Amino acid sequence: MVAAGGSEPPAVVHNELTAVVGGAVVQAGVVHGGVHVHGAPVVGPPRQLPAMPAAFVGRESALAALDEALDDGAHRSSAISLIGGAGGIGKTWLALRWAHRRLERFPDGQLFVDLRGFSPKGGPVAPETAVQGFLAALGVEPGRVPPDLDGQAALFRSVTADRRVLVVLDNAVSAEQVEPLLPGGPSCAVVVTSRRILSGLVARHGARHLALDVLADDEARAALESRLGGPRLSAEPAAVTRLLALCRGLPLALAIAAGRAHTNPDLAVADLVADIDRSGTAALDDDDPTASLPAVLATSFRALTAEHRHAVRLLALAPGPDIGLTAAASLLGLPLDRTARVLRALHEASLLDHGVRGRYRMHDLIRRHTDDLPAPERDRALRRVVDHYLHTAHHADRLLYPHREPLRPARPAPGTLVPRLPAEDQAMAWFDTEHPNLLAATHTAATSGRHRVVWHLARALDTFHFRRGHRDDRVAVWRAALDAAAHLPDPAARISAHRNLGIAYAVLEHPTRAITHLDRSLALAEQHDDPVQQARTHQMLGWAWHWRGDLRRALDHAERALALHDRLDRPVPRADTLNQIGWYAAHLGDHDSAHDHLRAALPLHRRHRNPDGEATALDGLGYVDYVHGRHRDAVRHYERALALRRRLGHTYGEAEILERLGHAHAALGDRDRADRSWRVALDHYQRQRRDHDAERVRRSLTTTGHPSGAYRLGPPR
């Protein structure tokens, strides 16, 4: 446009580029006065971590595992560690302790959110809420945040792509809740805590799962001492030991108990223990749900399905410290495949620990927190699981000692599963694994008045107890069996219980008690005209008098037993008794008779496939060779006997042969082999708490010459 008078007016310019600030274009229309440009406010790196726990102790291996995951993550998109474990196990404390120790690795910030996956109040935090909070903390303006979760997660990855940020996601409930919160940079790291095993994070993102267990005994004590001080713990050692046993390394339980004692200086630890003993987890309650063990456990239980909550109540009944799949299936009354799924779900919910060899374990405080079941259902479940242990033990014992009189227990309850073990070594391995549970099952049967089951369990455990040297346990179960036998109409049960308790006392080196019970067994067997029981009891009286040092009386009982076995045509017990007579004769100086009896026993044992009796005969022949100076022959017999004992897992008898083998090697001038044999024997004796035998071997290791005193040969089995 041309103005009147032919001159152009001054141009009016709109949207002229007037300034660039920090890469942003600043535009204006007509501006009067100066232009003042303000950049976005400077946002520093976020520092969202809660304070480091003050009373943290131990966990060095877990901290090292988190360090290792961080170092490995430097070669991937990011390091993701998943700390899993039960409520109150200390997952958050571990994450915070580690995070504060590694702050220098994350100068661009530390993000933290409680995802409230198992919160006693409200539901889990939505991932949209959490990621929006993270973006705001990183300085992203609200107008730039996309409206949908996928867009928000993508923006979060973009913002963190070139940063060194630590993200701590506490109390997650699922992988789906976590995945939108994973950063995008290779220099970032993520620590997730959850009561569940978030397998999706492991499978899709390569997360390292760290299963957090209870504190070790020394760590648990250190946790108490950090709050209460050493003098207070030293003042009540027995009460402190019991408190540690009740809490069993659960950090939250220890923290609550220590907190109560700390805030009540006049409260005796013994009174606190009595309260927990009486009230269980209720004694560890608090108005603050995050500091209340019942509240923490309740949130875990609420997250379960009805079937899984019911399974927890049943599994809490399980006798013994842990349980295997077949026993659990019997307890639950479910098929194996369905039981496996239930156990896996409870493990993933951190209500069961899954240890070595497929064993499951429930913390004692979780057991005590479960609701009671109706009495009929409880009794049926316990009957099934005890019958599982009884019938499997009976089958396993038949594999270990098939020559025992075949007395079968009553049929198992419906729903009981009984595995068929294929051979002796599997039977011995099963006994080793299940031994604490078998003892607990015996106690459960006794308290529920299942007297015949108690007697059968003691009988089924006897061979294993002897071969492994579980001397105290052998006495304990036969005492329970003797009490149970008093309620049974069959006199044979009482005769057997007295006899077996007697020989168990003899092996435990209480010969007077042994002879008292054996005499009672013999009197009952004669009263009821039971020659089989008489013969067996005479055998055991022979061993008892032998261990008491009266070899003449031992020989008399053995000869009476032999006469009865001959009359009854019982070849294996007869061969066992020939071994006895040979041994007693050797110690009485009648070496020719000893040799003849042991030589007569050997083919009988081989013919009837009794390797334990064969080992005993070879052991005796080795001793006869040794005292006659035939040391190479002694070594040969001892080594053959040792091989048989080792094949049987008979560590009790193996120790004795090793000791004698050591003396034969020493007599040949081979001190190195002698010492090797004695050291292994000493290890066995110490494990079996055979103090007198161990001391004798120690003397052999430090002196030279022949052994002092006579050896004792163990009874057959």
C-alpha positions, 0 to 999 in steps of 0.5 A: 500500500502506498500512502498519500503523498507517495511515500510508503509507511514504515513496515510492521513486522510480525513474528520476527525472530528476535532471540534464541534462548537455550535452543528455544525460539522466542517470538513476539508481535509488536513489542514496546520496551525491552524484551526480557527472556526467562529460560526454564527453571533449572532442575537438579538430579532427583534424590528420591531415596529414603534414608539408609536403614540405621540398624542394617547388619550382615547381608554381605553376600546379597550386597555382593550379588547386587554389585555383580549384577551392576557390573554385568549390566554395564554390557547390556541395556541396563542392570535389573536386579529383582530382590524377592522374599517374604514380607518382613525379610528385609528386601527394602532395607537391602535395596536401600543399603546397597543404593546408598553405597553406590550413589557415586555410580548414578550422578544423574539421579536416584528415583524411588517409588513404593508401588504398594503391591502388598500394602495393608491400605489401598491397592497397588500404584498404577504404573501411569502414576509412577512414571508421571512422577518420575518424569516430573522429577527429571524436569519434564514439563507436564505439557510434554507428557503423552496421555497414554501409558505407552507414550509415557514409558517411551518418553521416560526411556528417551529422557534416561537414555544418556543418563546414569540413573538408579531406579528403585521400585519397591514392593512391586506386584507384577512384571506388568507394573514394573515394565513401564518404569524401566529406564532406557540407558545402558548406564542406568540400573534398576532394583525391584523388590517384591514378595513374588518371583516376577518371572516376566522380568527375568524372561523378557528383560534378563533381570537377575533374581536374588532370593533373600533368605532369613538372616544367619544366626550370627547376623540375627544376634548382631541385629538384636545387639545393635538395638539392645547392646551386648550387656543386656543380651549377656544378662539373659543368654537362655532367653536370647537364644529362645528369642532368636529361635522364635524369630528364626532370622526374620528381620521384621520379627527381630526388629519389632522384638528389639523395638519393644525391648528397647522402648521398655528397658525394664522388660525382661527378654524372658517375658518378651519370649513368653509373650511370643510363645503364648501369642505367636505373631499377635505378640509382634503386632503394632498400630503401624501396619508397616511395623506389624508382622500380622499386618504384613503377613495378612497382606501376603495372604490376601493376595492368594486365591482361596485354594492357595490360602487353604493349602497354606493352612494345611502345609502349616501342619506338616510335621518336620522342618521341610516337605517334599512333593510327594509328602505335600501331595499326601498332606494336601490330598491332591495329585502330584501335578496339581500339588506341584503347581500349588507349591510353585505358586506359594513359592512365587508368593514367598510364603514357601522357601524352595531349597535344594533337592526340591524341598519346601520350607515354611517359616515358623512365624508364618505357620503360627499365623495361619488360621486353624482348620476344622478338627476333622479336616486337620486330622485327616490331613495329618493321618495322610502325611504320617502314613506317607512317612510310615509306609515309605519308611517301611518300604525303605527299611525292607530294602536296607534289611530284607531279613527282618520279620515281615510285619506290615503296617495297616493300610494307609489312609485314602489319598496317601502317596507312597513312592517306590524306592528302587534300591538300597542307596536311594532308600538310604538317601531318602532316610537321610533327607527325611530323617527330621520329618520322620522324627516329627511324624513319630511325635505327631502320631504319639500325640494323636494316639496312633500307638501302632504307627509309633511302634512301626515307625521306630521299627522302620527307622532302626536299621537306618539309625544304627548304620548312620550312628544316630544313637540318641534318636534311636533311644528316643524313638524306641522310648516312644515305641515302648510307651505306645506298646503299653496301649497295644494288645499284642505282647510281641510289640512290648517284647520288641520295644524293650529289646530294641530300646535295650540295644539302643541303650547299649550302643549309647554306652548305657549298659546297665539300662540296656540289660534292664530292658533286655532282661524284661524283654526276655522275661516277656518272651518266655512268659508268652512262649515266643522262641523267636523273640527269645533267640533275638533277645539272647543275641542282644543280651550277648552284645550288651554284656560284651559292651559291659566287659563280661565276655563269658556271660556274653558268650553264654547268651550267644550260644543259647541264641544259636541253639534256638536259631538252629531249632527254628531253622533261621539261617541269617540270625544263625549266621549273625550269632556265629559272628558273635561267638567268633568275636567273643572267642577271639577276645577270650583268647580262643582264636581257633574257635573264633576262626571256625565260627567266623568262617562258618558264618561267611558263606551263610551270609553270602548265600542269603545275600546279607552283606552287613553280616558278611562285613561283620564276619570279614571284620572279625577274621581281620581281627583274628589275623591281626592278633596272630601277626598276619597283618597283610591278611588282616588288611585284606579282610578289613578292606573287603569288609570296609567296601561292603560297609561303604556300599551299605552307607553303614558309617557307624560300622565303617568307623570301627573297621577303619580304626582296626585297619589303621592298626594293621597298616601301622603294624606293617610299618605304613604309618601314612596309611594308618594315619589316613584311616584313623583320621577318617575314623575320627571324623566319623566318631566325632560326627556320631558323638562317640567321644570315647572312641574318638579319644582312643583314635586321637591317642593312636594318631599321636603314639605308636604301638599296639592298641590298648584294650579290646575292640567292641564289635557292633550288633548286626543290622 
